[in-house]
Amino acid sequence: MKRTLLILLVICSAFIGSIVGAMMTIRYLGDQPSYTSIEQRQNLKAVNYLTDSSTRFSGAVNFEHAAKSVTPAVVHIRTVFGLGSFSLNALDSYMNPHAQSSGSGVIISDDGYIVTNHHVIEDATSIEVVMNNNQRYFAKLIGKDPSTDLALLKIKARNLPFVKYGNSDTLTLGEWVLAIGNPFDLNSTVTAGIISARARNIGILRDKNNLQIESFIQTDAAVNPGNSGGALVNLKGELIGINSAIATSTGAYAGYSFAIPVSLVKKIMDDLLEYGEVQRGLLGIQINDVDAQLADEEKLDVVQGVFVRAVNKGSAAEVSGIAAGDVITAINGHAVSGVSEMQEWVARNRPGQAIEVTYRRSNTDHHVQAVLKKYDGTVQMKKPEVDYLLEGARFEDISYSRLTQLNLDGGVLLKNVDEGKWKKAGAKENFIITHIDKAPIDNVADLNRILELKKGGVLIEGLHENGEKGVFAIEW
């Protein structure tokens, strides 16, 4: 009898231990994405969407479903800007307040990933996310891409409402859409309009390598300052674009607004999620829009398409046989009428991927496969290496069992401090960093990513070796 009880006790203890261990593992790994595609994550989660695959409705147009389903997943983003020294003295902050700005963002996964515009968070030292229900989080910047004006943020939260990706390729002129954002700090504002045009280039983005992509969806939905980063959705409540700009001479809405198509957003978000930076595949050509004047000058037999001015040596285009004077008319079977359209279709692909290019030469169509390359001519994509030695200090990840003992969701151990910025800031060995500029830190890889995007004064929070809370500022 005693032997039986002992065996039962051992079995129960093992079962309980396995459950506790699993819970501890989930707690530690829960904020580390096991996926590299936001769309893949969305498809695993049930969302309340209309089952009808059509975006057109018989009878009266109804905006209620889309507005009701999307509004909880559109957030207000508040940013603080301030370079130079960081002071822990409240009086200094009062006498020299940092500049503030605001915009919008869209939750695209249940575990806290948010898409917004790069210009909304550019140079921000602190990013605060305010939910539709007034809940607040400090966000960390996962990655940014100025060439498309997009950025990916992450907040530490679970079971969030999110907006499912739609298909911007099937949009038609005159189709109804809704713009949802926070103009003039007016939270959760919904406006309606129609698709006015596609693949618009309005010349607002700049890139040091001239790789900016402007292929905007143009609508007449009212969009104002503060709407940037907000959602453009169809009547099913699916995300078809990220509102980014307005055409105006006054700074306020004047009839037209512009959104980045979700077809491009999806690819950029997956790049930032997996690599922390965009992986651009390039043909390596210098191009112009074809119009009637250019067609006359170059004696072309088409008045639409993309004229190849020059081909870079060793580029994907040169290898595939494309030459100066050719006119590109389609990418992967999709007709392109100008530079904006072509750049968008090419930008959806990563280095090393092959695309079919259709071009005209001597009044004849040609089809070639071109393997895209990076700006430096290579095709290899590398994930950033984790550096455990930063500015004179060595860092270590903390085991999930230790985090559980400390009742922490994440953190990084400052193992050794030698000469450098950390020692100058007064950092002590065995200090556990839990937050940087109020945003939670999970591990050393997280620390690398966040500090790479910081400059100026940075606020560090965490625990001392004796368990007491600590805070200090470091110049980065």
N, C-alpha and C positions, 0 to 999 in steps of 0.2 A: 504493500500500500504506500509506504513512504517512498519507495523507489519510483512508483507511478507518479506520485505528486511531484517528485523532484524533476522527472522528465517533462511533465506538463509545465512546470515553472520555467524550465530552461527554454522550452518551445515558445512560451508566451513572451519571455524576455527577449528572445531573438526576434520575434515578430514585431514587438514594440520598438526594439532597436532599429530594425530595418525601416519602419515607418518614420521614426524621428530622423534617421539618417537621410532618407529621401526628402523629407521636408527641409532639412538643412541644405541639402544640395540644390533643391529648387530655389530656395531663398537666395543662395549665393549666385547661381547661374541664371536666375530668372531675368535679369536685366541685360544679359548677353544674348543678342539675337542669334538664333540657330538657323536663320534664313538669310538669303542674299537678294531677295526680291520682295518688294513691298506688295506687289500684286499677288504673289504666291501666298503671302500672309493673309491678305484680304479674302482670298478664295477659301481659306480654311475657316473663316469666321462667318457666322450667320449675320446678315444685315437685313433690315426691313426695307426691301425695295419692291417696286411693282414687278409682277411676273411678266407683264406684257413686254415683248421685246421691241415694240414700236415706240418711237418718240413722238408720234403724232396721235392726237386724241380727237374723236368725233365729238361734235357738239361744242359747248362752251369750253374755252381753255381754262384749265384748273392748275393754279400754282401752289395750292395748299400742301399737297403731299411732299413736293420737293422742298418747300420752305421748312416744313415741320421736321423732315428727316435730316436735313443738312445743317440747320442753324445750331444745334448742340455741338457740332463738330468743327465749327468755325470759331477761332479764338482771337482774343485781343492781345497783341504783342507790344509790350512796353520796353523800351531800351534806354540805357543810361550810357552817355559818352563822357569820357574824361581822361585825357592823357596826362602824363606827368606823375608826380609822387602820389601815393595813396596814404591818406591820413586816417588814423583811428580816432582822431579827435572830432567829436560831433560838432564842435564850434567851427572847425575848419570847413566842414561840409555845409554848414549853414551860411558861412560868410562867402564861400566860393562854391556854389552849387554846380553840379555837373549838368551838362545839356541833356535833355530828354527828348525822345521821339516815340512815335507809336505807329502801328500798322496792324495787319491781320495775318492770320495763318490758318492752315487747314490740317486737321488731324487725319492722317492717312493710315494709321494702324491702331489696333486696340491697345498696344503696349506703349504708346506715347510718342511715335514719330510724327513730326509736323513739318509740312512744307511751307515756305514763305519766300518772299523776294530777298535777294542778296542786299538790295539797297535799304531794306527795312532794318537789317541787323549789322550793316557794314560799320566796322570800327567800334561796335558796342562793347563796353566793358561788363555790362550786366544785361541779361535778357529775361524778362518776366513774362510769363504766359498767364493770362486771365481767361478762365473758362466761361462759357455761357451762363453757368450757375454761380459765377463770382469766385469759384475756387481758384487758388493761385499756386503757381509752381515757378521755380527758377529753372530755366532751360540751359542745356549745354549745346554748343554748336558742333555738329558732327562733321559738316563739310559745307563748302560754298563754291559757287561757280559764277563769277562775274560775267562771263561771256554769254550766259543765258539768263542772268539775273535771278538765279535760284539758290536756295540754301535749305539744308536739312537740320532740324532741331530735334532734341530728345528731352522729354520730361519723364520723371520717375513716377509712373502711374500704371494702373491696370484697368482692364475692362472698359476702356473709353469708347464713346461713340466715334465713328470715323466715316469719312466719305469714300465710297468705292469709286475706283477709276471707271470712267466711261470710255468712249471711242471718239476722239476728235476728228478722225479721218472721214467719218460718215456724216458730219455736219453739213447742212444745206443752207443756202442763203434764205433768210426769212424765217428760219426756225426759232421758236421761242426759247429763251434762256433766262436764268436768274443769276444776279450778282449778289453775293452775301459777304458782308464785312463790317468794319467798324469805322465809317467815315466820321471825322471830326469828334472822335471818342464817343460816338453814338453806337453803343454795342448792338450787335446782331441786326443790322439793317439789311432788309431785303429789297432789291429793285428788280424790275423786269425789263426785257428788251428782246431784240431779235439779232440773229447773226447778220451783220452788214457786209462782211468780206472775210476772206481767209488769206493767209500767207502775206500779211502786211509787213513792210519794212519801213519804220518811221525814223530811223537814224538816231536812236537815243542811247544805244549801248556802245561801249568802247572797250577794246581789249588790246593789250600791248603787242600781241602777235597778229592783230587784225583777224581774230577768230570768232568775233561776236556773231551770234545767231539771232536774227529777228524774223520770225515767221508768225506774227501775231494773229489771233482771232480778233476781228473788229466787231464790236457790238454797239448798240445805242442804249444799253442799260446804264443807268446813272451810277457813275463811279467818281469818288472824290478823294482828297487826301485822307489817308487812314484806311482806305480800301485795299491798298497794295498788299499783296500776299493772300488776299481773300479768294473765295471760291466762285468760279463760274460753272454752273451746273445746268443740265438739261431737265426736262420736266419729270424724269424718273428719279431725280436727285443724284445723278452720277456726275462725278467731276469731269469736266471737259476742258478746263483751263484754270490758270492762276492769274487773277487780275493784277496788272502791272503798271499800266500807264494810261494817261488821258491825253487827248488832243485839245489843247486850250491855250489861250493867250493871256488868261487871267489867273491861272493856278487852280481854278475850280472847274467842275464839269461843264462842258460846252457842247455836248451832243454825241461824242464818240469816246469809247474806251477800248483798251487793248489787253488781251490776255494771252499768256503763253500756253500753247496747246498741250493737253495732257499726254499726247503721244510722245512729246519730248520730255515732259516732266517725269514720266515713268522711268525713262532711261537714266536721266540725271540723278534721280533719287536712288536708284539701285547702285549706280557708280559710287555715290557718296557713302552709301550704307556699307558697301563691301570694301572700298579702297580709300575712302576719306577724301578723294579728289576725282574729278571727272576724267574718264578715259576717252579721249577724242580720237576717232579714226578719221584720217584725212586722205583725200585724193591727191593733194599736192599740186593744185593748179591755180592760176590767176584768171579771174572770170568777170564777165559783165552780162547784164541783161540784154537779150536780143529785142530790138524794137525795129520799127520800119526804117529809121535812119541808119542804124547799124547794118541792117540787112542790105540796104542800098550800097553803103560804103564797102562792105565785104563781099558783095554779090552773093548773098545767101538766098536760098529758096524757101526759107521759113522766117516768120516774123515773131516767133515766140521760142523760148528756150534759153540756154545758158551758153554764151560764147566763150571759148577757151582762148584767152590772150596769150598765156604762156604755160609751160609745163615744167615743174621743178625737176631737176636732175635726180634720178634714183627714186622718184616718187611712185606711188601706187598707180597713178595715171600713166606715167612713162612706161612702167613695166608692162601694163596692160595694152599699150599701143595707142593711147589717146595722144593727140598732137595739137599744137597751136592751130587755130582756125576751125577746129571741130565745133559743132553745136550739140551740147548734151540736151536730149529731149525727154529722157525718162531715167528713173532710178528704181531698180527692182520691179520694173513693169508699170510704175506709177508715173504718169506724165508730169513734167515739171515745166512751168511756163516762165520761170525766172529764177534768179539767184536765191531768194528767200526759201522757196519751195525745195530747191535742190539741197541747200544747206541743211534744212530740217531733216530730209530723208537720209542724208548721209550721216548726220549727227546722231541718229538713232542706233548706230552701229559702233562697236568697239574696235580698237586696233586688232588686226589679225583676222577679222571677219571679211568675207568676200561679198561684194555687192555686184549686181548686174547693171552696167551702164549702157544706155542706148544713146548713140550719137549719130549725127549726119555729117557725111564727108562726100563732097562731089555729088550731091543730090542723091546719096544712097544711105540707107540706115545700116548701122553696124551695132552688134551686141558683143560686149566683152565682160569678163569677170575681173574685177579689180580688188585686190586684197589691201585693205586700208592700213595705213601706217600712222604712227605717232608723229608729233612735230619734229622729233629728232631722227626720224627715219626708221625707227625700230617698231616691232610689233608686240614685244613682251610687256605684260602688265604685272607690276609688282605691288604687293600690299606693303604698307609702310612697316619698317622694322621697329620693334619696341626697344627704346634706349633706356636702360636702367640706371645710367649715370648722366645726370643733368646738372650742369653748372656747379660742379664741385660736390654734389650730393648723390648718394646711391640709394635707390628705392627698391622695395620688394613688394610683391603681391602678398596679401594676407589670406590664410586658409579660411574656408567657410566655417570651420569649427571655431576658430578664433573670433571671427566676426560675430558668430552667434553668442559666444561668451560675452562679448562686449555690447551685444544688442545693436549691432550695426548692419546696415544693408550693403555696405561697400566701404572701401578705403584703401589707402596705400601707406606702407610703413617707410618712414624716412630712416634708413638703417645707419648710414654714416654721413657725416657732414665735414667736408674739408674746405679749403679756401675757395670762395666763390660767392655767388649771389645769395645762396641759402644761408651761409654762415654770416654774411653781412646783414641779412635780415633778422638774425637772431634765432634761426631755426635750431631746435635741439634734436639730438639723436633719439630714435625710437618714438618720435612724434608720429601719430597716425593722422594723415590728411583725409578728411571726409568731404570737404567742400572747397571749391575754388570759385570766388565771386558768387557765392550762394548756390552754385550748381553742384549737385552731388558727384562724387568721384567713385568709380567702381574698382579700378585696377590701374596698373602702371601704363597699359596701353591707352586707357582713358586719359590719364594724366598727360601723356605725350601729345595726344590729339588736341586737348584743350589748351595746353601751354603753347603749342605751335601757333595757335591763332590769337594769342594774347600779346599785348604790348603795353608798356607803361606800368602803372601801379596795379597790383593784383592782391586781393584779399584771400588769405589762407585760413581755413578753420579746421579744427580736429580735436584730438585727444592727446594729452601728455601720457607719459609712461605710467603715471600713478592714477590714471583714469580721469583726471580733471580736464575740463574743456579748455582749449587754448585758441588763440587767434593772433595772427601777425600779418604784416604787409610785406610784400617783396616787389622790387622793381624788376620788370621783365623786359 
